[in-house]
Amino acid sequence: MSGRELVVLGTASQVPTRSRNHNGYVLLWDGLGLLFDPGEGTQRQFSHAGLAVSRIDHVCVTHAHGDHCLGLPGVLQRRALDELQTPLTVHFPQAATDTIVRLRHATPFEDTAPVKLRAVDDLVPTTVDLGGLVLRSAALEHGEPAVGWRVDEPDGWRMLPERLEELGLPRALRGDLMRDGEIKLDGRAVRREDVAEPRPGQSMAFVMDTRDCDGARSLAHEVDLLVIEATFLEDQRALAEQVGHLTAAQAARIGAECGARRVVLTHFSQRYPDLRGHLDEARTAAPELDVVVATDLDRIPVPPRR
């Protein structure tokens, strides 16, 4: 199992089908777990996916429509039932505050761990440090105020064993060098770049329920893994624009034009029992794109570092 992967809990849009649960996406990133847009049935899908709710440290909600948040009460209450002690933060747009507060206390139960509610500005990009990762938001264009999310790992350094050995740098000093950038060894200066090379951070973006807009493209810019809605096909382009959604071709073009390395299409209208048309449209719109048409319970790895 990859240490960094997306677990797809549901791929339906407004109406679930026999093969597609409502939304739900878990990003497992080393020891951190983020749950995006938990729709109805999310708690059950955790069981089908072989995941424990204890894996979740943060929940990120894009907007207040039910297919993106009605599973939140079950997740919170399951954490209490399992007597979890670790805190959880729920991130959501300011306009969804009343909805999230109601869902937080939808039925009586006793918390066993703190649950922090964090509202972000619906229009102004925000950033928060998750401890080794940075969570960003940007406004999307939908009928309901909505934001998309992006997770970024800061750039770092990769130590080069052969250079470490050449310079005879003791293991006890290597952490100091990586942290401080320079140390003294036998009276001479050793710089970090003498024994290491830059290591680009990895990233994931989550773009749901939106027209093509600046916010969607800023989130998707050169991301390693882009999870993006593709509710309709091009023959419904006018409807998609009217209700604030994307077609498969539009989603693929956003991914390709923004330099995303792997694009996961999801959030499919119930009118499409067969999703081969979504894959065909995406490949026609962006032939070189690494595109995945998600199905429920897929596990999709974050691409290896560049």
C-alpha positions in Angstrom: 0.0 0.0 0.0 1.3 3.4 -0.9 2.1 5.8 1.9 0.4 8.6 -0.1 -2.8 7.7 -1.8 -6.4 8.7 -2.4 -9.1 6.3 -1.2 -12.4 6.9 -3.1 -15.4 6.3 -0.9 -18.1 7.6 -3.4 -18.3 9.0 -6.9 -22.0 10.0 -7.2 -23.3 13.6 -7.5 -26.7 14.6 -6.3 -28.3 11.2 -6.5 -26.5 8.0 -5.5 -26.9 4.9 -7.6 -26.6 1.2 -7.0 -22.9 1.3 -7.8 -22.0 4.8 -6.7 -22.2 6.1 -3.2 -22.4 9.8 -2.4 -19.1 11.7 -2.3 -16.3 10.8 0.0 -12.5 10.9 -0.5 -9.8 10.1 1.9 -6.2 11.4 1.3 -3.7 9.2 3.2 -0.5 11.1 3.5 2.1 9.2 5.5 0.7 9.4 9.0 -1.9 12.1 8.2 -5.5 11.5 7.0 -7.8 14.0 5.4 -11.5 13.3 4.5 -13.0 15.5 1.8 -16.7 16.0 1.3 -18.3 13.2 3.3 -21.7 12.6 1.8 -24.4 10.2 3.0 -23.1 6.7 3.6 -19.5 7.7 4.3 -19.3 5.8 7.6 -20.4 2.6 5.8 -18.0 3.2 2.9 -15.1 3.4 5.5 -16.0 -0.3 6.3 -16.1 -1.3 2.7 -12.7 0.4 2.1 -11.1 -1.3 5.1 -10.4 2.0 6.7 -10.9 3.0 10.3 -12.3 6.5 11.1 -9.3 6.8 13.4 -7.2 7.5 10.3 -8.8 10.9 9.9 -7.3 14.0 11.4 -9.0 16.7 9.2 -12.3 16.9 7.3 -12.5 19.4 4.4 -16.0 20.4 3.2 -16.3 22.4 -0.1 -19.9 23.6 0.4 -23.2 23.0 2.2 -25.0 20.8 -0.4 -26.1 17.5 1.2 -24.1 15.2 -1.1 -21.0 16.8 0.2 -21.6 17.0 3.9 -24.5 14.8 5.2 -22.1 12.0 6.2 -20.3 14.3 8.7 -22.5 13.4 11.7 -21.9 9.7 11.3 -18.2 10.2 11.1 -18.1 12.4 14.2 -20.3 10.1 16.2 -18.4 7.0 15.1 -15.2 8.6 16.5 -17.0 9.1 19.8 -18.3 5.5 19.8 -14.8 4.2 19.2 -13.6 6.4 22.1 -11.0 8.2 20.1 -8.9 10.7 22.0 -7.2 12.5 19.1 -8.5 15.9 18.1 -10.2 16.5 14.7 -10.6 19.7 12.7 -13.4 20.4 10.3 -12.6 23.0 7.6 -15.4 24.6 5.6 -16.4 27.9 3.9 -17.9 30.6 6.1 -21.2 30.5 4.3 -21.7 26.8 5.4 -21.2 27.6 9.1 -24.9 27.2 10.2 -25.1 23.9 8.3 -21.9 22.5 9.8 -22.8 23.5 13.3 -26.2 21.7 12.9 -24.5 18.6 11.5 -22.0 18.7 14.3 -24.8 18.3 16.9 -27.4 16.5 14.7 -28.3 14.0 17.3 -27.2 13.5 21.0 -23.9 11.9 21.7 -20.9 12.5 24.0 -17.6 13.6 22.5 -14.5 11.8 23.6 -12.0 14.1 21.8 -12.0 17.8 20.8 -13.6 18.7 17.4 -12.6 22.1 16.1 -14.7 23.9 13.5 -12.6 26.1 11.2 -14.5 28.4 8.8 -12.5 29.9 5.9 -13.4 33.0 3.9 -15.6 32.1 0.9 -13.8 34.5 -1.4 -10.3 35.1 -0.1 -7.7 32.3 -0.3 -6.6 31.0 3.1 -3.6 28.9 4.3 -3.1 26.8 7.4 -0.2 24.7 8.6 -1.2 21.2 9.4 2.3 20.3 10.7 4.5 19.3 7.8 1.7 20.0 5.2 0.0 23.2 4.2 -3.8 23.3 3.5 -5.0 26.0 1.1 -8.4 27.1 0.0 -9.7 29.1 -3.0 -13.1 30.2 -4.0 -15.0 28.2 -6.7 -18.1 29.2 -8.7 -21.2 27.2 -7.9 -24.8 28.1 -6.9 -23.9 27.7 -3.2 -20.7 29.5 -1.9 -18.0 26.9 -2.3 -14.2 26.5 -1.9 -11.7 24.0 -3.2 -8.8 22.6 -1.3 -5.1 22.0 -1.9 -2.5 20.2 0.2 1.1 21.1 -0.3 4.2 19.5 1.1 7.0 22.1 1.5 10.1 21.6 -0.6 12.9 19.9 1.2 16.3 18.2 0.8 17.4 14.7 0.0 20.8 13.7 1.5 23.3 12.1 -0.8 25.0 9.2 1.0 28.1 9.2 -1.1 28.8 12.9 -0.4 28.2 12.3 3.3 30.8 9.6 3.3 33.3 11.6 1.3 33.1 14.5 3.8 33.1 12.1 6.8 30.0 13.8 8.3 29.0 12.0 11.5 25.4 10.9 11.7 24.9 13.0 14.9 25.5 16.2 12.9 23.4 15.4 9.9 20.1 16.6 11.4 21.8 19.9 12.5 23.0 20.5 9.0 19.7 19.8 7.4 18.0 22.2 9.8 20.6 25.0 10.0 22.0 24.9 6.5 25.6 25.0 7.6 27.8 23.6 10.3 31.5 23.5 11.2 33.4 20.3 10.9 37.1 20.1 11.8 37.4 23.9 11.4 35.8 24.0 7.9 32.3 25.0 6.9 30.0 22.3 5.5 26.9 23.6 3.7 23.7 21.7 3.2 24.0 21.8 -0.6 27.4 20.1 -0.3 25.8 16.9 0.8 22.1 17.1 -0.4 20.0 18.0 -3.3 16.6 19.8 -3.4 13.6 17.5 -3.0 10.4 19.0 -4.4 7.3 18.7 -2.2 4.3 16.8 -3.4 0.7 18.2 -3.7 -2.9 17.2 -4.1 -5.9 19.4 -5.1 -9.6 18.8 -4.6 -11.9 20.8 -7.0 -15.6 20.0 -6.7 -18.9 21.6 -7.9 -17.7 24.5 -9.9 -17.5 26.1 -13.3 -14.1 26.6 -14.9 -12.8 29.5 -12.9 -9.6 31.1 -11.6 -9.9 29.4 -8.2 -10.1 25.9 -9.8 -7.1 26.7 -11.9 -5.0 28.1 -9.1 -5.6 25.0 -7.0 -4.8 22.7 -10.0 -1.5 24.5 -10.9 1.3 21.9 -11.3 -0.3 19.6 -8.7 0.7 16.0 -8.5 -2.8 14.6 -8.0 -5.9 16.6 -9.0 -9.3 15.3 -7.9 -11.9 17.1 -10.0 -15.6 16.9 -10.7 -16.8 15.8 -14.1 -20.6 15.8 -13.6 -21.6 16.0 -17.2 -20.6 15.2 -20.8 -20.2 17.9 -23.5 -23.7 17.4 -24.9 -24.9 18.9 -21.5 -22.4 21.7 -21.5 -25.0 24.4 -21.3 -26.7 22.8 -18.4 -23.3 22.4 -16.7 -22.6 26.1 -17.0 -26.1 26.9 -15.7 -25.8 24.9 -12.5 -22.1 25.4 -11.8 -20.5 22.2 -12.9 -17.9 20.8 -15.3 -17.9 18.4 -18.1 -15.4 15.6 -18.5 -13.7 17.5 -21.3 -13.5 20.7 -19.3 -12.1 18.9 -16.3 -9.4 17.3 -18.4 -8.5 20.5 -20.1 -8.1 22.2 -16.7 -5.8 19.4 -15.6 -3.7 19.5 -18.8 -3.5 23.3 -19.1 -2.5 23.7 -15.4 0.2 21.0 -15.6 -1.5 18.4 -13.2 0.4 15.1 -13.3 -2.5 12.8 -12.6 -6.2 13.8 -12.8 -9.0 11.8 -11.1 -12.5 12.5 -12.6 -15.5 12.0 -10.2 -18.9 13.3 -9.1 -20.9 11.8 -12.0 -24.5 12.5 -12.7 -26.9 9.5 -12.2 -27.8 9.9 -15.9 -24.6 8.1 -16.9 -24.7 4.4 -15.9 -21.7 3.9 -18.2 -18.7 6.1 -17.7 -16.8 5.2 -20.9 -18.0 8.4 -22.4 -16.2 10.4 -19.7 -12.9 8.7 -20.4 -13.3 9.1 -24.1 -14.1 12.8 -23.8 -11.2 13.4 -21.4 -8.7 11.6 -23.6 -9.9 13.5 -26.7 -9.6 16.9 -24.9 -6.2 16.1 -23.4 -4.5 13.1 -25.1 -1.3 13.2 -23.1 -3.0 13.5 -19.7 -2.7 10.8 -17.0 -6.5 10.5 -16.3 -8.4 8.2 -14.1 -12.2 7.8 -14.1 -12.8 7.0 -10.4 -15.0 4.2 -9.2 -16.1 3.6 -5.6 -13.4 2.1 -3.4 -10.5 2.8 -5.8 -7.1 3.4 -4.3 -5.2 5.8 -6.4 -1.6 6.6 -5.5 -0.1 10.0 -5.6 2.5 9.9 -8.5 6.1 9.5 -7.4 8.1 12.7 -6.9 9.1 14.6 -10.0 
